[in-house]
Amino acid sequence: MKKNMGGANLTIMVEFILLGFSDLPRIEGFLFVLFLITYMSILIGNGLIIFITKTDPTLQTPMYFFIGNFSFLEICYTSVIIPRLLTNLWSQKRNISFLACAIQLTSFLIMGATECFLLAVMAYDRYVAICKPLYYHVIMNHNTCIKLVVGSWVSGIPLQIGQTYQIFSLPLCGSNLNHIFCDIPPLLKLACGDTSVNEFSVYADVLILAMIPFLLILWSYSKIINTILKMPSDIGRSKAFSTCSSHLIVVGLFFGSAIITYLRPKSIHSAEADKVLSLFYTIVTPMFNPMIYSLRNKDVIVALKKLLPK
């Protein structure tokens, strides 16, 4: 929606319309129930991971400290998107104010950057544990772990606030966002004139905030795999691979869908594909993370078994 300022040729965008799944009116009720169940699963699953990593004495190690923080991040990440999506599906009121859209985009981008850095930190933790086991507790002491987590949260803030400011400084020629939340690709489609500079800025941010952590993860796991293959014991190799495989699955799911979304040229973007991809890395991945980390981790399974009778 636009507001015309009297006496001047100035148009200010005061709100957007999130079209979401308006092209599928017959299944919006089903989608509401589906996303509500998914959101509750995310809250319960990740909340349970946070609880057991804080309370179980056997899980008081750097690895589980990072997993607990990662689960907290997943709850925050999805809470930026899903409650608004559920509200739109339930009330059929799809409008979102300019300010609320900017806040949602900024929060989403900051948490996305945090996830990239935190996944890199978790890979580094596994590298130290497997490649330098004698120095593990010296290198990954509690103060270091806290600094790494805080650094993951704050490192992307300046760039992402700047990215949001650039996007919302563009002159916009429409208010209908064909997406499920305020994201960069659909906002760029509303921009008037040339957006090549903004697209380049998006690519640069992705390279800094996603590709660099991704390359650090690849480096860490190249060292880890090399060390594992040199282990004389089959049991040791199996345990090391089992510990790392959960993290690698999460890395592949998150980075794969996010990189496809933001590194595709604007010319081949489609609203339908963007919606599916965004659902994947904002809803599906956070829902499966607790299952990935619990079903493939014997320590977590034992902790859950101790908790269930209570």
ZAZA-300857 format. One record per residue: residue number from 0; x, y, z of N, C-alpha, C in turn. Coordinates in Angstrom, 3 decimals. Atoms other than C-alpha are relative to their C-alpha. Last residue first. Layout:
BEGIN
k/n_xx/n_yy/n_zz/ca_xx/ca_yy/ca_zz/c_xx/c_yy/c_zz
NUM/X/Y/Z/X/Y/Z/X/Y/Z
...
end
This chain:
BEGIN
k/n_xx/n_yy/n_zz/ca_xx/ca_yy/ca_zz/c_xx/c_yy/c_zz
309/0.366/-1.085/-0.904/10.422/-38.588/34.825/-1.193/0.776/-0.518
308/0.763/0.537/-1.125/10.506/-41.879/32.879/-0.466/1.089/0.974
307/1.382/0.417/0.305/11.425/-39.859/29.753/-0.766/-0.595/1.184
306/0.976/-1.078/-0.227/14.497/-38.036/31.123/-1.420/-0.501/-0.130
305/0.005/-0.330/-1.427/16.843/-40.995/31.547/-1.074/1.015/0.330
304/0.583/1.158/-0.687/15.879/-42.250/28.085/-0.046/0.249/1.509
303/1.452/-0.046/0.195/16.541/-38.773/26.668/-0.687/-1.155/0.721
302/0.521/-1.104/-0.791/20.032/-38.697/28.181/-1.518/0.104/-0.117
301/-0.052/0.418/-1.410/20.795/-42.162/26.764/-0.580/1.088/0.904
300/1.036/1.021/-0.167/19.602/-41.045/23.290/-0.046/-0.465/1.453
299/1.284/-0.701/-0.053/21.716/-37.876/23.541/-1.138/-0.994/0.233
298/0.038/-0.745/-1.262/24.834/-39.886/24.410/-1.330/0.721/0.168
297/0.311/0.907/-1.100/24.132/-42.377/21.590/-0.106/0.738/1.329
296/-0.925/-0.295/-1.090/23.979/-39.707/18.903/-0.387/-0.825/1.226
295/-1.344/0.423/0.409/22.490/-40.483/15.475/1.032/0.219/1.111
294/0.036/1.374/0.493/18.842/-40.442/16.577/1.379/-0.523/-0.372
293/0.338/0.962/-1.050/19.361/-37.372/18.756/0.075/-1.439/-0.494
292/-0.991/0.019/-1.081/21.276/-35.013/16.464/-0.304/-1.040/1.070
291/-1.322/0.335/0.533/19.293/-35.818/13.328/1.009/-0.148/1.121
290/0.009/1.429/0.324/15.972/-35.867/15.188/1.363/-0.456/-0.503
289/-0.006/0.793/-1.245/16.681/-32.496/16.813/0.030/-1.494/-0.262
288/-1.261/-0.075/-0.736/17.720/-31.052/13.407/-0.007/-0.792/1.309
287/-0.731/1.262/0.012/14.662/-32.344/11.527/1.289/0.025/0.822
286/0.846/1.070/-0.539/12.308/-29.489/12.425/0.774/-1.305/0.109
285/0.095/-0.103/-1.463/15.000/-26.822/11.982/-0.852/-1.098/0.638
284/-1.294/0.295/-0.641/15.680/-28.190/8.445/-0.054/0.153/1.517
283/-0.277/1.437/0.060/12.015/-28.270/7.384/1.291/-0.349/0.736
282/0.954/0.822/-0.750/11.060/-24.773/8.566/0.413/-1.466/0.044
281/0.542/-0.706/-1.161/13.459/-22.005/7.513/-0.899/-0.871/0.866
280/-1.041/-0.388/-0.960/15.788/-23.935/5.176/-0.518/0.791/1.188
279/-0.965/1.054/-0.300/13.140/-25.963/3.339/0.990/0.449/1.073
278/0.607/0.917/-0.959/10.306/-23.465/3.488/1.003/-1.040/0.468
277/0.043/-0.714/-1.277/12.601/-20.933/1.821/-0.657/-0.853/1.083
276/-1.347/-0.040/-0.578/13.401/-23.418/-0.937/-0.005/0.676/1.364
275/-0.364/1.370/-0.389/9.716/-24.123/-1.616/1.362/-0.018/0.688
274/0.818/0.380/-1.153/8.784/-20.422/-1.599/0.383/-1.387/0.510
273/-0.487/-0.733/-1.171/11.696/-19.495/-3.866/-0.780/-0.383/1.257
272/-1.244/0.646/-0.441/10.743/-22.233/-6.340/0.545/0.668/1.251
271/0.343/1.319/-0.534/7.170/-20.922/-6.536/1.239/-0.714/0.536
270/0.627/-0.149/-1.311/8.235/-17.288/-6.923/-0.267/-1.350/0.647
269/1.447/0.158/0.127/10.633/-18.075/-9.750/-0.597/0.021/1.395
268/0.777/0.147/-1.219/14.206/-16.793/-9.974/-1.464/-0.233/-0.346
267/0.559/1.353/-0.074/15.941/-17.471/-13.283/-0.728/-0.250/1.322
266/0.760/0.352/1.204/16.576/-13.834/-14.259/-0.637/-1.381/0.079
265/1.383/-0.476/-0.131/17.597/-12.856/-10.710/-0.867/-0.469/-1.164
264/0.256/-1.291/0.645/20.730/-14.996/-11.038/-1.479/0.368/0.112
263/0.580/0.094/1.341/20.899/-17.833/-8.474/-0.157/1.391/-0.600
262/-1.027/-0.136/1.038/23.308/-17.182/-5.616/-0.537/-0.223/-1.402
261/-0.573/-1.345/0.080/20.686/-16.408/-2.959/1.065/0.170/-1.074
260/0.951/-1.118/-0.051/18.296/-19.347/-3.153/0.666/1.323/-0.326
259/0.806/0.022/1.222/20.757/-22.033/-4.292/-0.928/1.213/-0.055
258/-0.869/-0.449/1.097/23.161/-20.994/-1.522/-0.756/0.008/-1.316
257/-0.236/-1.442/-0.109/20.409/-21.229/1.112/0.844/0.525/-1.160
256/1.201/-0.757/0.365/19.154/-24.664/0.001/0.236/1.507/0.032
255/0.461/0.329/1.348/22.591/-26.296/-0.025/-1.175/0.837/-0.437
254/-0.784/-0.737/0.986/23.926/-24.459/3.019/-0.479/-0.267/-1.417
253/0.109/-1.460/-0.145/21.139/-25.644/5.298/0.723/0.749/-1.109
252/1.376/-0.466/0.149/20.657/-29.238/4.182/-0.078/1.524/0.006
251/0.441/0.190/1.376/24.359/-29.969/3.646/-1.401/0.535/-0.246
250/-0.734/-0.937/0.864/25.426/-28.465/6.963/-0.491/-0.092/-1.439
249/0.577/-1.331/-0.245/22.709/-30.373/8.843/0.657/1.041/-0.893
248/1.352/0.018/0.571/23.823/-33.677/7.254/-0.645/1.372/0.145
247/-0.131/-0.115/1.455/27.489/-32.876/7.996/-1.373/0.007/-0.687
246/-0.322/-1.397/0.327/26.710/-32.230/11.665/0.080/0.196/-1.502
245/1.182/-0.812/-0.308/25.019/-35.580/12.059/0.213/1.447/-0.409
244/0.992/0.144/1.065/27.871/-37.350/10.244/-1.245/0.850/0.241
243/-0.057/-1.069/1.003/30.570/-35.988/12.541/-1.143/-0.049/-1.011
242/0.053/-1.309/-0.644/29.910/-38.027/15.676/-0.114/1.121/-1.028
241/1.346/-0.164/-0.528/29.125/-41.179/13.687/-0.176/1.374/0.628
240/0.900/-0.263/1.135/32.347/-40.839/11.676/-1.424/0.255/0.482
239/-0.330/-1.333/0.516/34.376/-40.524/14.884/-0.918/0.373/-1.160
238/0.494/-0.995/-0.955/32.628/-43.511/16.505/0.237/1.414/-0.519
237/1.462/0.002/0.043/33.163/-45.707/13.429/-0.587/1.066/0.919
236/0.422/-0.624/1.267/36.822/-44.748/13.128/-1.521/0.118/-0.072
235/-0.314/-1.427/-0.073/37.451/-45.491/16.793/-0.452/0.742/-1.245
234/0.975/-0.591/-0.922/35.650/-48.838/16.555/0.215/1.510/0.098
233/1.266/-0.129/0.722/37.689/-49.776/13.463/-1.067/0.659/0.869
232/1.150/0.742/-0.520/40.890/-49.078/15.411/-1.246/0.261/-0.843
231/-0.205/1.450/0.111/44.138/-48.098/13.678/-1.235/-0.806/0.384
230/0.226/0.657/-1.294/43.080/-44.488/13.018/0.140/-1.513/-0.143
229/-1.277/0.471/-0.556/44.705/-43.117/9.840/-0.169/-0.718/1.334
228/-0.483/1.095/0.840/41.367/-42.856/7.995/1.319/-0.576/0.508
227/0.809/1.203/-0.270/39.996/-40.788/10.876/0.534/-1.201/-0.787
226/-0.392/0.547/-1.305/42.850/-38.250/10.634/-0.732/-1.298/0.293
225/-1.382/0.465/0.125/42.337/-37.656/6.889/0.479/-0.647/1.299
224/0.056/1.255/0.758/38.581/-37.435/7.422/1.393/-0.601/-0.149
223/0.622/1.034/-0.842/39.055/-34.822/10.158/0.011/-1.355/-0.707
222/-0.975/0.397/-1.019/41.494/-32.730/8.116/-0.535/-1.149/0.856
221/-1.088/0.645/0.751/39.129/-32.679/5.127/1.086/-0.483/0.952
220/0.351/1.401/0.228/36.327/-32.043/7.597/1.007/-0.721/-0.895
219/0.013/0.753/-1.261/37.900/-28.873/8.952/-0.256/-1.480/-0.259
218/-1.399/0.162/-0.440/38.721/-27.562/5.461/0.073/-0.856/1.261
217/-0.622/0.973/0.899/35.154/-28.192/4.273/1.448/-0.270/0.401
216/0.563/1.307/-0.335/33.778/-26.408/7.337/0.636/-1.091/-0.863
215/-0.641/0.389/-1.268/36.136/-23.481/6.767/-0.504/-1.369/0.452
214/-1.355/0.443/0.345/34.936/-23.362/3.135/0.774/-0.420/1.251
213/0.131/1.287/0.696/31.319/-23.218/4.331/1.367/-0.568/-0.370
212/0.233/1.079/-0.976/32.171/-20.481/6.843/-0.083/-1.384/-0.643
211/-1.202/0.103/-0.846/33.721/-18.447/3.980/-0.196/-1.023/1.112
210/-1.035/0.791/0.666/30.858/-19.270/1.579/1.264/-0.142/0.840
209/0.361/1.411/0.204/28.068/-18.167/3.899/1.145/-0.814/-0.585
208/0.703/0.561/-1.151/28.787/-14.774/5.475/-0.374/-1.474/-0.149
207/-0.655/-0.278/-1.277/31.438/-13.417/3.137/-0.631/-0.814/1.127
206/-1.374/0.499/0.039/30.343/-15.000/-0.146/0.690/0.170/1.350
205/0.066/1.464/-0.050/26.672/-14.478/0.700/1.407/-0.588/0.007
204/0.353/0.391/-1.362/27.340/-10.818/1.502/-0.041/-1.512/0.154
203/-1.174/-0.258/-0.839/29.145/-10.328/-1.799/-0.266/-0.422/1.442
202/-0.994/1.038/0.291/26.318/-12.000/-3.737/1.234/0.160/0.896
201/0.521/1.253/-0.561/23.763/-9.733/-2.018/1.006/-1.125/-0.209
200/-0.161/-0.097/-1.453/25.881/-6.648/-2.765/-0.482/-1.268/0.691
199/-1.420/0.224/-0.266/26.110/-7.702/-6.418/0.268/0.029/1.505
198/-0.230/1.427/0.205/22.322/-7.975/-6.499/1.457/-0.354/0.269
197/0.546/0.699/-1.165/22.053/-4.506/-4.969/0.188/-1.507/-0.110
196/-0.896/-0.303/-1.127/24.376/-3.044/-7.605/-0.464/-0.748/1.245
195/-1.223/0.797/0.139/22.428/-4.827/-10.361/0.972/0.238/1.152
194/-0.342/0.506/-1.336/19.098/-3.407/-9.153/1.301/-0.794/-0.025
193/-1.112/0.961/-0.019/18.369/-1.181/-12.155/0.328/-0.412/1.434
192/-1.306/-0.292/0.587/14.992/0.540/-12.226/1.004/-1.113/0.190
191/0.046/-0.696/1.285/12.051/0.191/-9.851/1.433/0.207/-0.494
190/-0.790/-1.223/0.171/12.254/-2.409/-7.092/-0.155/0.573/-1.403
189/0.872/-1.171/-0.093/9.406/-4.855/-6.557/0.737/1.307/-0.298
188/0.929/0.031/1.139/11.445/-7.821/-7.816/-0.940/1.205/-0.004
187/-0.706/-0.526/1.172/14.205/-6.850/-5.382/-0.904/0.012/-1.231
186/-0.074/-1.453/-0.156/11.751/-7.360/-2.514/0.707/0.642/-1.188
185/1.276/-0.620/0.359/10.905/-10.854/-3.766/-0.007/1.510/0.145
184/0.417/0.172/1.408/14.615/-11.839/-3.849/-1.357/0.610/-0.340
183/-0.669/-0.853/0.979/15.570/-10.208/-0.480/-0.494/-0.220/-1.436
182/-1.317/0.513/0.354/13.054/-11.768/1.896/0.568/0.834/-1.148
181/-0.796/-1.050/0.632/9.970/-10.525/3.714/1.422/-0.513/-0.220
180/-0.525/-0.967/-0.961/7.894/-13.624/4.402/0.838/1.027/-0.754
179/0.630/0.293/-1.284/5.743/-16.199/2.572/0.531/0.885/1.121
178/-0.858/0.841/-0.830/6.489/-14.822/-0.895/-0.715/-0.230/1.324
177/0.411/1.378/0.293/4.843/-13.004/-3.762/0.931/-0.975/0.716
176/-1.155/0.886/-0.115/5.302/-9.586/-2.158/-0.461/-1.439/-0.208
175/0.334/1.426/-0.107/2.544/-7.284/-3.430/1.263/-0.852/-0.007
174/0.073/0.381/-1.412/3.434/-3.644/-2.642/-0.306/-1.484/0.195
173/1.154/0.810/-0.348/4.538/-2.260/-5.992/0.042/-0.379/1.462
172/1.102/-0.245/0.940/6.950/0.060/-7.753/-1.241/-0.833/0.307
171/0.810/1.200/0.242/9.566/0.354/-5.016/-1.223/0.338/-0.842
170/1.359/-0.405/0.375/12.344/2.975/-4.935/-0.786/-1.244/-0.412
169/0.345/0.030/1.421/15.289/1.312/-3.192/-1.390/0.582/-0.238
168/-0.237/-1.334/0.544/16.220/2.425/0.335/-0.348/0.078/-1.484
167/1.158/-0.845/-0.282/14.578/-0.679/1.750/0.212/1.462/-0.396
166/1.210/0.531/0.643/17.096/-2.970/0.072/-1.178/0.954/0.177
165/-0.119/-0.145/1.452/20.138/-0.868/1.009/-1.282/-0.428/-0.714
164/0.126/-1.434/0.309/19.042/-0.558/4.643/0.066/0.234/-1.506
163/1.419/-0.363/-0.129/18.498/-4.334/4.838/-0.216/1.469/-0.358
162/0.710/0.623/1.121/22.004/-5.011/3.511/-1.484/0.375/0.019
161/-0.306/-0.770/1.209/23.516/-2.523/5.956/-0.723/-0.538/-1.218
160/0.736/-1.258/-0.161/21.739/-4.222/8.856/0.228/0.894/-1.220
159/1.409/0.281/0.268/23.013/-7.532/7.497/-0.882/1.224/0.220
158/0.259/0.229/1.423/26.601/-6.360/7.193/-1.489/-0.177/-0.286
157/-0.207/-1.229/0.790/26.718/-4.861/10.697/-0.332/-0.177/-1.483
156/0.951/-1.091/-0.240/25.008/-7.867/12.381/0.270/1.241/-0.859
155/0.751/-0.367/1.201/26.953/-10.721/10.785/-0.884/1.218/0.144
154/-0.850/-0.251/1.172/29.675/-11.064/13.396/-0.775/0.491/-1.216
153/-0.171/-1.431/0.296/27.379/-10.597/16.413/0.743/0.272/-1.310
152/1.222/-0.804/-0.028/25.845/-14.040/16.895/0.233/1.422/-0.512
151/0.905/0.477/1.052/28.830/-16.135/15.801/-1.253/0.859/-0.088
150/-0.524/-0.453/1.285/31.172/-14.021/17.932/-0.873/-0.420/-1.162
149/0.311/-1.439/0.074/28.962/-14.646/20.970/0.477/0.574/-1.332
148/1.452/-0.133/0.174/29.142/-18.395/20.304/-0.405/1.462/-0.138
147/0.344/0.482/1.348/32.923/-18.377/19.760/-1.503/0.145/-0.281
146/-0.441/-1.012/0.975/33.494/-16.214/22.832/-0.366/-0.400/-1.424
145/0.915/-1.149/-0.110/31.396/-18.566/24.978/0.361/1.071/-1.022
144/1.295/0.402/0.558/33.321/-21.597/23.722/-0.989/1.168/0.024
143/-0.136/0.026/1.457/36.668/-19.894/24.368/-1.335/-0.335/-0.656
142/-0.069/-1.395/0.457/35.645/-19.059/27.928/0.103/0.086/-1.520
141/1.330/-0.625/-0.074/34.557/-22.655/28.546/0.003/1.441/-0.514
140/0.448/-0.242/-1.370/37.784/-24.242/27.301/-1.292/0.820/-0.009
139/1.442/-0.254/-0.057/38.055/-25.518/23.736/-0.465/0.133/1.455
138/0.406/-0.917/1.087/41.830/-25.174/23.339/-1.467/0.388/0.138
137/-0.784/-1.241/-0.160/42.806/-26.670/26.700/-0.455/1.032/-1.032
136/0.568/-0.754/-1.122/40.028/-29.242/26.721/0.786/1.270/0.300
135/1.399/-0.399/0.216/40.989/-30.427/23.237/-0.538/0.878/1.124
134/0.099/-1.429/-0.306/44.783/-30.387/23.613/-1.448/0.499/-0.013
133/-0.732/-0.272/-1.236/45.264/-34.159/23.831/-0.129/1.459/0.428
132/0.741/0.409/-1.203/42.492/-34.735/21.264/0.699/0.332/1.315
131/-0.880/-0.425/-1.093/44.135/-32.680/18.500/-0.622/-0.369/1.345
130/-1.369/-0.163/0.500/42.757/-34.142/15.243/0.985/0.404/1.092
129/-0.476/1.196/0.699/39.507/-35.600/16.581/1.471/0.114/-0.406
128/0.260/1.221/-0.779/38.407/-33.097/19.232/0.636/-1.230/-0.638
127/-0.899/0.015/-1.163/40.078/-30.116/17.521/-0.154/-1.308/0.770
126/-1.382/0.075/0.486/38.386/-30.852/14.195/0.979/-0.103/1.174
125/-0.237/1.397/0.363/35.042/-31.574/15.888/1.436/-0.196/-0.501
124/0.019/0.773/-1.248/35.137/-28.151/17.573/0.287/-1.472/-0.279
123/-1.321/-0.215/-0.621/36.115/-26.548/14.245/0.124/-0.791/1.299
122/-0.952/0.794/0.787/33.030/-28.105/12.629/1.403/0.126/0.582
121/0.226/1.400/-0.368/30.869/-26.729/15.448/0.930/-0.930/-0.778
120/-0.565/0.197/-1.344/32.386/-23.281/14.931/-0.144/-1.456/0.427
119/-1.458/0.024/0.182/31.610/-23.474/11.195/0.706/-0.241/1.336
118/-0.306/1.293/0.623/27.997/-24.425/11.979/1.508/-0.141/-0.247
117/0.077/1.005/-1.062/27.880/-21.455/14.355/0.267/-1.400/-0.543
116/-1.194/-0.061/-0.852/29.163/-19.107/11.655/-0.019/-1.085/1.067
115/-1.187/0.324/0.804/26.533/-20.145/9.106/1.249/-0.054/0.867
114/0.012/1.448/0.234/23.758/-20.178/11.719/1.217/-0.425/-0.810
113/-0.409/0.661/-1.242/24.694/-16.671/12.851/0.063/-1.511/-0.181
112/-1.455/-0.150/-0.089/24.483/-15.445/9.245/0.535/-0.697/1.246
111/-0.570/0.842/1.056/20.947/-16.868/8.965/1.518/0.054/0.017
110/0.015/1.377/-0.509/20.109/-15.331/12.334/0.507/-0.990/-1.037
109/-0.968/0.110/-1.094/21.217/-11.900/11.139/0.068/-1.432/0.512
108/-1.355/-0.003/0.562/19.379/-12.296/7.822/1.057/-0.164/1.080
107/-0.204/1.218/0.778/16.086/-13.322/9.466/1.432/-0.087/-0.530
106/-0.121/1.104/-0.962/16.265/-10.558/12.057/0.311/-1.313/-0.712
105/-1.256/-0.164/-0.739/16.955/-7.930/9.377/0.233/-1.162/0.954
104/-1.121/0.300/0.894/14.188/-9.251/7.106/1.327/0.091/0.741
103/-0.006/1.436/0.284/11.629/-9.365/9.924/1.182/-0.380/-0.878
102/-0.462/0.687/-1.212/12.575/-5.882/11.130/0.076/-1.509/-0.241
101/-1.435/-0.268/-0.133/12.277/-4.454/7.598/0.583/-0.732/1.211
100/-0.674/0.746/1.070/8.889/-6.125/7.093/1.514/0.163/0.111
99/0.014/1.418/-0.406/7.662/-4.844/10.474/0.718/-0.869/-1.025
98/-0.945/0.194/-1.102/8.784/-1.322/9.526/0.076/-1.463/0.421
97/-1.350/-0.215/0.520/7.043/-1.366/6.119/1.037/-0.296/1.083
96/-0.477/-1.379/0.102/3.891/-2.767/7.712/1.430/0.042/-0.525
95/-1.075/-0.159/-0.978/2.655/-6.253/6.908/0.579/1.390/-0.188
94/-0.795/-1.223/-0.008/-0.607/-6.957/5.098/1.036/-0.031/1.120
93/-1.361/0.255/0.465/-1.777/-10.519/4.545/0.897/1.237/0.051
92/-0.515/-1.368/0.112/-4.996/-10.490/6.492/1.489/-0.099/-0.286
91/0.097/-0.426/1.399/-6.464/-13.940/5.745/0.401/1.464/-0.179
90/0.838/-1.205/0.075/-6.852/-14.319/9.522/-0.292/0.451/-1.426
89/1.197/0.073/-0.839/-5.635/-17.910/9.882/-0.943/1.174/-0.248
88/0.853/1.104/0.445/-3.157/-18.123/6.994/-1.324/-0.037/0.766
87/0.516/-0.313/1.335/-1.703/-14.669/7.694/-0.949/-1.083/-0.502
86/0.970/-1.090/-0.130/-1.368/-15.375/11.415/-0.641/0.329/-1.341
85/1.215/0.581/-0.568/0.315/-18.715/10.719/-1.099/1.053/0.140
84/0.603/0.836/1.038/2.857/-17.042/8.420/-1.313/-0.606/0.489
83/0.602/-0.910/0.977/3.538/-14.325/11.011/-0.705/-0.785/-1.101
82/1.177/-0.655/-0.606/4.094/-16.997/13.685/-0.706/0.972/-0.947
81/1.219/0.802/-0.061/6.289/-19.031/11.256/-1.187/0.695/0.680
80/0.764/0.270/1.225/8.933/-16.523/10.161/-1.374/-0.602/0.279
79/0.051/-1.222/0.804/10.828/-14.840/13.024/-0.972/-0.174/-1.171
78/0.984/-0.890/-0.625/9.971/-17.743/15.312/-0.079/1.356/-0.700
77/1.333/0.324/0.505/11.785/-20.076/12.894/-1.073/0.920/0.581
76/0.016/-0.106/1.464/15.130/-18.421/13.508/-1.401/-0.240/-0.555
75/0.075/-1.431/0.329/14.622/-17.961/17.252/-0.198/0.203/-1.500
74/1.287/-0.480/-0.523/13.853/-21.675/17.727/-0.195/1.478/-0.349
73/1.039/0.509/0.889/16.744/-22.638/15.440/-1.392/0.451/0.453
72/0.012/-0.802/1.220/19.107/-20.382/17.396/-1.108/-0.442/-0.946
71/0.590/-1.291/-0.379/18.173/-22.115/20.643/-0.093/0.922/-1.216
70/1.436/0.234/-0.144/18.879/-25.470/18.976/-0.730/1.283/0.403
69/0.530/0.128/1.353/22.292/-24.205/17.852/-1.515/-0.225/0.038
68/0.108/-1.351/0.553/23.051/-23.031/21.368/-0.581/-0.020/-1.409
67/1.060/-0.684/-0.744/22.292/-26.501/22.704/-0.223/1.415/-0.513
66/1.273/0.558/0.478/24.401/-28.092/19.948/-1.177/0.672/0.699
65/0.292/-0.581/1.314/27.286/-25.730/20.793/-1.331/-0.524/-0.561
64/0.214/-1.429/-0.233/27.232/-26.669/24.482/-0.369/0.685/-1.310
63/1.413/-0.125/-0.364/26.825/-30.277/23.387/-0.352/1.430/0.397
62/0.832/0.399/1.120/30.146/-30.185/21.531/-1.482/0.202/0.311
61/0.139/-1.053/1.016/31.865/-28.153/24.262/-0.942/-0.369/-1.146
60/-1.228/-0.101/0.797/31.115/-30.800/26.914/-0.199/1.091/-1.049
59/-0.639/-1.285/-0.291/28.555/-30.942/29.724/1.366/0.086/-0.679
58/0.008/-0.824/1.216/26.536/-33.734/28.114/0.613/1.377/0.232
57/-0.855/0.624/1.013/27.286/-36.423/30.744/0.108/0.846/-1.281
56/-1.439/-0.128/-0.305/25.982/-34.208/33.562/0.911/-0.560/-1.085
55/-0.617/1.330/-0.110/22.508/-33.888/31.954/1.506/0.134/0.222
54/0.233/0.683/-1.278/20.927/-30.522/32.813/0.705/-1.346/0.142
53/-0.253/-0.846/-1.167/21.974/-27.974/30.187/-0.030/-0.788/1.311
52/-1.408/-0.433/0.068/22.369/-30.315/27.215/0.359/0.907/1.167
51/-0.896/1.103/-0.397/19.135/-32.057/28.275/1.471/0.408/-0.075
50/0.175/0.428/-1.395/17.115/-28.843/28.320/1.003/-1.078/0.390
49/-0.553/-1.042/-0.885/18.455/-27.351/25.082/-0.041/-0.480/1.449
48/-1.460/0.043/0.170/17.781/-30.613/23.204/0.667/1.014/0.923
47/-0.466/1.195/-0.707/14.257/-30.711/24.650/1.512/-0.140/-0.094
46/0.050/-0.310/-1.432/13.632/-27.141/23.529/0.500/-1.163/0.841
45/-1.187/-0.799/-0.311/14.827/-28.095/20.043/0.037/0.405/1.472
44/-1.229/0.746/0.295/12.301/-30.899/19.807/1.254/0.764/0.382
43/-0.155/1.105/-0.956/9.433/-29.095/21.584/1.326/-0.724/-0.215
42/-0.141/-0.518/-1.367/9.772/-25.770/19.750/0.268/-1.121/0.993
41/-1.283/-0.714/-0.084/10.415/-27.383/16.350/0.249/0.491/1.420
40/-1.052/1.028/0.010/7.560/-29.863/16.823/1.376/0.635/0.137
39/0.002/0.605/-1.333/5.230/-27.003/17.807/1.083/-1.075/0.103
38/-0.572/-0.986/-0.925/6.243/-25.169/14.633/0.062/-0.555/1.422
37/-1.444/-0.082/0.243/5.621/-28.261/12.495/0.666/0.943/0.986
36/-0.589/1.233/-0.543/2.196/-28.834/14.055/1.524/0.023/-0.160
35/0.138/-0.086/-1.456/1.293/-25.188/13.377/0.620/-1.226/0.668
34/-1.062/-0.873/-0.503/2.725/-25.397/9.852/-0.084/0.168/1.512
33/-1.300/0.609/0.251/0.562/-28.419/9.009/1.133/0.841/0.589
32/-0.160/1.110/-0.948/-2.573/-27.013/10.646/1.388/-0.628/-0.136
31/-0.052/-0.573/-1.350/-2.219/-23.718/8.758/0.249/-1.098/1.031
30/-1.351/-0.543/-0.192/-1.370/-25.554/5.525/0.151/0.614/1.392
29/-0.906/1.137/-0.199/-4.574/-27.612/5.807/1.416/0.486/0.276
28/0.327/0.559/-1.312/-6.618/-24.441/6.241/0.903/-1.169/0.343
27/-0.601/-0.874/-1.009/-4.778/-22.849/3.306/-0.306/-0.478/1.415
26/-0.810/0.781/-0.954/-5.604/-25.858/1.132/0.639/0.875/1.075
25/0.687/1.199/-0.473/-8.505/-24.500/-0.897/0.780/-0.775/1.056
24/0.969/-0.270/-1.078/-7.058/-20.986/-1.177/-0.646/-1.252/0.588
23/0.483/1.343/-0.365/-3.945/-22.077/-3.110/-1.045/0.113/1.113
22/0.367/0.670/1.252/-2.999/-18.871/-4.990/-0.484/-1.433/0.242
21/1.318/-0.486/0.427/-3.141/-17.024/-1.652/-0.450/-0.627/-1.315
20/0.667/1.089/0.714/-0.239/-19.207/-0.475/-1.405/0.409/-0.446
19/-0.105/1.337/-0.575/2.040/-16.344/0.544/-0.610/-1.075/-0.870
18/0.948/0.860/0.711/0.718/-13.107/-0.943/0.032/-1.430/0.514
17/-0.679/1.294/0.148/2.476/-10.984/1.667/-0.989/-0.986/-0.629
16/0.943/1.112/-0.049/0.946/-7.551/1.048/0.783/-1.280/-0.254
15/-0.058/0.977/1.091/3.310/-4.708/1.883/-1.127/-1.010/0.193
14/0.160/1.416/-0.316/2.872/-1.600/4.015/0.110/-0.841/-1.269
13/0.295/0.136/-1.420/3.616/2.134/4.256/-0.243/-1.458/0.399
12/0.569/1.322/-0.215/5.407/2.628/0.933/-0.233/-0.184/1.501
11/-0.660/0.783/-1.039/5.951/6.381/0.576/-0.723/-1.329/0.153
10/0.806/1.163/-0.369/5.145/8.301/-2.565/0.785/-0.853/0.989
9/-0.732/0.943/-0.834/6.479/11.816/-3.092/-0.939/-1.117/0.417
8/0.010/1.247/0.773/5.420/14.208/-5.834/0.815/-1.053/0.731
7/-1.324/0.405/0.489/4.697/16.942/-3.331/-0.130/-1.309/-0.745
6/-0.830/-1.137/0.357/1.720/18.992/-2.213/1.368/-0.365/-0.510
5/0.605/-1.140/0.670/0.057/16.125/-0.420/0.994/1.093/-0.278
4/-0.206/-1.178/-0.829/2.147/13.058/0.427/-0.520/1.219/-0.756
3/-0.424/-1.190/0.733/0.775/9.973/-1.308/0.065/1.192/0.938
2/0.585/-1.212/-0.562/0.663/6.795/0.772/0.562/1.197/-0.742
1/-0.771/-1.220/0.121/1.257/3.451/-0.892/-0.766/1.167/0.611
0/0.843/-1.192/0.000/0.000/0.000/0.000/0.878/1.242/0.000
end
